[in-house]
């Protein structure tokens, strides 16, 4: 019991536990980096015109609310459009028979009090895009308020304001603000943690066997498992180079495995 209170005391198995803790932390860090890289790759290669589309339309005295969901591997785009002067006899938006509220998840909150256009502008468009594999873990958002003078489906719109949220906009050429490519910066934490753990496990299945083979090779060559110093002439399992113990190294003095 007295040894526990000594300065620098390390319980039995401390080094083994800390080695695995460090390995797990490194694997999680690698998994997080891969997670972000995959999500950004999905955003970079996204085709705004491909995927499975679901649509819903709701008409009200204040205007028309249209919500669409475009799903494809590694990416999902939720679009919300509020039109204040919509006329059904002049314009048509396809509807899949679904309510706009059922198209997008609750966390996006596409329906809000500031969605209805006010003043001169008569159209508000909001895009929320999520990216990642196996789950969409990163997201970004873009909003645009416009003045529309013709059909909602095929319109020349005059943008009044454009806003990007949690998005790193990439250079664009002859592409509108809403359809330009952007790298997502927002994090969906439950999905991000799951993706990170999946990538960490996959990396661990590769790194751990390689690391074990590397340590066994040093053990057979009677080298320090920590720094690689040659211990063939060593009289103890303590490495004279780094000062760490090598409990499975056979010493030259005893010819047996050190405890």
C-alpha positions in Angstrom: 0.0 0.0 0.0 2.9 2.4 0.7 4.1 2.1 -2.9 0.8 3.4 -4.3 1.5 6.8 -2.7 5.0 7.1 -4.0 5.8 9.6 -6.7 5.9 8.1 -10.1 4.2 4.8 -9.0 2.7 2.8 -11.9 0.4 -0.1 -11.1 0.9 -3.5 -12.8 -0.2 -3.4 -16.4 -0.2 0.4 -16.6 2.0 0.6 -19.7 -0.2 -2.0 -21.5 -3.4 -0.1 -20.7 -1.9 3.2 -21.8 -0.6 1.7 -25.0 -4.1 0.6 -25.9 -5.6 3.9 -24.9 -3.2 5.8 -27.1 -4.0 3.3 -30.0 -7.7 3.8 -29.6 -7.4 7.6 -29.5 -5.3 7.5 -32.7 -7.8 5.3 -34.4 -10.6 7.6 -33.5 -8.7 10.6 -34.8 -8.0 8.8 -38.1 -11.6 7.8 -38.3 -12.8 11.4 -37.8 -10.4 12.6 -40.5 -11.6 9.9 -42.9 -15.2 10.8 -42.0 -14.7 14.4 -43.0 -12.8 13.6 -46.1 -15.5 11.2 -47.3 -18.3 13.7 -46.7 -16.3 16.5 -48.5 -15.7 14.0 -51.4 -19.4 13.3 -51.6 -20.1 17.1 -51.7 -17.4 17.6 -54.4 -18.8 14.9 -56.7 -22.4 15.6 -56.1 -24.7 15.8 -59.1 -27.7 18.1 -58.4 -29.7 16.5 -61.1 -29.4 12.8 -60.1 -31.0 10.8 -57.3 -34.4 9.7 -56.1 -36.8 12.7 -55.8 -39.7 13.0 -53.4 -42.0 16.1 -53.4 -44.7 17.6 -51.4 -46.8 20.8 -52.0 -49.1 22.7 -49.6 -51.3 25.6 -50.8 -52.4 28.2 -48.3 -53.9 31.7 -48.4 -50.4 33.1 -47.7 -48.9 31.2 -50.7 -47.5 27.8 -51.7 -45.0 25.8 -49.8 -43.0 23.2 -51.8 -40.6 20.7 -50.2 -38.4 18.3 -52.1 -35.9 15.6 -51.1 -33.3 14.4 -53.6 -31.5 11.3 -52.2 -28.4 9.5 -53.6 -25.5 7.6 -52.3 -23.5 9.8 -49.8 -25.7 12.9 -50.2 -29.2 14.2 -49.6 -30.6 17.6 -50.6 -33.7 19.0 -48.9 -35.2 22.0 -50.7 -37.9 24.3 -49.4 -39.6 27.0 -51.5 -42.1 29.6 -50.4 -44.0 31.5 -53.1 -46.3 34.3 -52.0 -48.1 35.0 -55.3 -48.5 31.5 -56.6 -51.4 30.9 -59.0 -52.4 27.3 -59.7 -54.1 28.1 -62.9 -50.9 29.6 -64.4 -48.3 27.3 -62.9 -47.9 23.7 -61.9 -45.6 21.9 -59.4 -45.6 18.1 -59.5 -46.7 16.5 -56.2 -46.1 12.9 -55.1 -49.1 13.0 -52.8 -47.0 13.6 -49.7 -47.2 16.3 -47.1 -44.2 18.7 -47.1 -43.7 18.0 -43.4 -43.1 14.3 -44.1 -40.4 14.9 -46.7 -37.7 16.4 -44.4 -36.6 15.4 -40.8 -37.6 17.5 -37.9 -34.1 18.8 -37.1 -34.0 20.7 -40.4 -37.1 22.8 -39.5 -37.9 23.8 -43.0 -41.2 25.4 -42.0 -40.5 28.6 -40.0 -42.1 31.9 -39.6 -39.5 33.8 -41.6 -39.9 31.5 -44.7 -42.9 33.4 -46.1 -41.6 36.1 -48.5 -42.3 39.7 -47.5 -42.0 43.0 -49.3 -41.1 43.1 -52.9 -39.6 39.6 -53.0 -42.1 36.8 -53.7 -39.9 33.7 -53.5 -37.7 32.2 -50.8 -35.7 29.1 -51.4 -33.8 27.1 -48.8 -31.4 24.2 -49.4 -30.2 21.9 -46.7 -27.6 19.4 -47.9 -26.2 16.4 -45.9 -23.2 14.4 -46.9 -21.3 11.3 -45.7 -21.0 7.5 -45.7 -22.4 5.3 -44.3 -24.5 8.0 -42.7 -24.8 11.7 -43.7 -22.8 13.3 -40.9 -22.0 16.8 -42.2 -24.5 19.4 -43.5 -24.6 22.9 -45.0 -27.4 25.3 -45.8 -28.1 28.0 -48.4 -30.9 30.5 -48.5 -32.0 32.8 -51.3 -34.7 35.5 -51.6 -35.7 36.4 -55.1 -38.1 38.3 -57.3 -39.9 36.0 -59.8 -41.9 37.4 -62.6 -42.7 34.1 -64.5 -43.2 30.4 -63.9 -41.9 28.8 -60.8 -40.6 25.9 -62.7 -38.8 27.8 -65.5 -38.1 31.2 -64.2 -35.7 34.1 -64.6 -35.3 35.1 -61.0 -33.6 38.3 -59.6 -31.8 37.4 -56.4 -32.3 39.9 -53.5 -30.3 38.2 -50.8 -28.1 35.1 -50.6 -26.9 33.5 -47.4 -24.7 30.4 -46.7 -24.8 28.6 -43.3 -22.1 26.2 -42.3 -20.9 26.1 -45.9 -17.5 26.7 -47.5 -18.4 27.9 -50.9 -16.1 26.7 -53.7 -15.4 28.8 -56.8 -18.2 28.6 -59.3 -18.4 29.4 -63.0 -21.8 30.0 -64.7 -23.6 28.2 -61.8 -26.2 29.8 -59.6 -25.5 30.4 -55.9 -28.0 27.7 -54.8 -26.6 25.0 -57.1 -22.9 25.8 -56.7 -20.7 23.2 -54.9 -19.9 23.8 -51.2 -18.0 21.9 -48.5 -20.2 21.2 -45.5 -19.0 22.4 -42.1 -22.0 21.6 -39.9 -21.9 18.4 -37.9 -24.7 15.9 -37.1 -23.1 14.5 -34.0 -24.9 11.1 -33.7 -24.2 10.3 -37.3 -20.6 11.7 -37.1 -19.8 9.5 -34.0 -21.2 6.4 -35.7 -19.3 7.0 -38.9 -16.1 7.7 -37.0 -16.4 4.5 -35.0 -17.0 2.5 -38.2 -13.9 4.0 -39.9 -11.8 3.5 -36.7 -12.8 -0.2 -36.5 -11.9 -0.7 -40.1 -8.5 1.0 -39.6 -7.9 -1.0 -36.4 -8.5 -4.2 -38.3 -5.5 -3.2 -40.5 -3.3 -1.3 -38.1 -3.4 -3.7 -35.1 -2.2 -6.8 -37.0 0.5 -4.8 -38.7 1.6 -3.4 -35.3 1.6 -6.8 -33.7 3.7 -8.2 -36.6 6.1 -5.3 -36.3 6.6 -5.9 -32.5 7.1 -9.6 -33.0 9.8 -8.9 -35.5 11.6 -6.7 -33.1 11.1 -9.3 -30.4 12.7 -12.0 -32.5 15.6 -9.7 -33.3 16.0 -8.9 -29.6 15.5 -5.2 -30.1 13.7 -2.8 -27.9 10.0 -2.9 -28.6 9.8 0.9 -28.1 12.8 2.4 -29.9 14.4 -0.5 -31.8 17.7 -0.4 -29.9 19.7 -3.6 -30.2 19.5 -5.5 -26.9 21.6 -8.6 -27.8 24.3 -7.6 -25.4 22.0 -6.1 -22.8 22.2 -7.6 -19.2 18.6 -6.6 -18.3 15.3 -6.0 -20.0 15.6 -2.2 -19.5 16.6 -0.5 -22.7 19.7 1.6 -22.2 18.6 4.0 -25.0 15.0 4.9 -24.0 14.9 3.5 -20.4 11.7 1.4 -21.0 11.1 -2.1 -20.0 11.0 -5.0 -22.5 9.6 -7.8 -20.5 9.5 -10.3 -23.3 13.1 -9.8 -24.4 15.7 -12.6 -23.6 18.7 -11.0 -21.9 22.3 -12.0 -22.7 23.2 -12.5 -19.1 20.5 -15.0 -18.1 19.5 -16.4 -21.5 15.9 -16.5 -20.3 12.8 -14.3 -20.8 12.8 -11.4 -18.3 9.8 -11.1 -16.0 
